[in-house]
């Protein structure tokens, strides 16, 4: 291995170590796609579905975060919060407004179904 290859490898290793430090930092919540909690409320599920709908639209339409922000008059940081499903940062009515602006014309359907209780083997 010549000196340039060694320097390149050393540089790559340093960059990788910096990357690992950043993603392993417990205070770093940048670009983390959030999921629903274990027993989500109906409100949490509704907000999560709206965020996912916007992400699906972004992927299908091949839009950048900046383009979405411009279309719905939000900052790029707020758009990222929506696309990464940070549902606690938004109210349901705000998310409905943004989805309606982005997917215009859009129709929202609400479905309320009673869930059956889990049946255990021991009764």
Beta strands, then each sheet from edge to edge (+ up, - down):
end
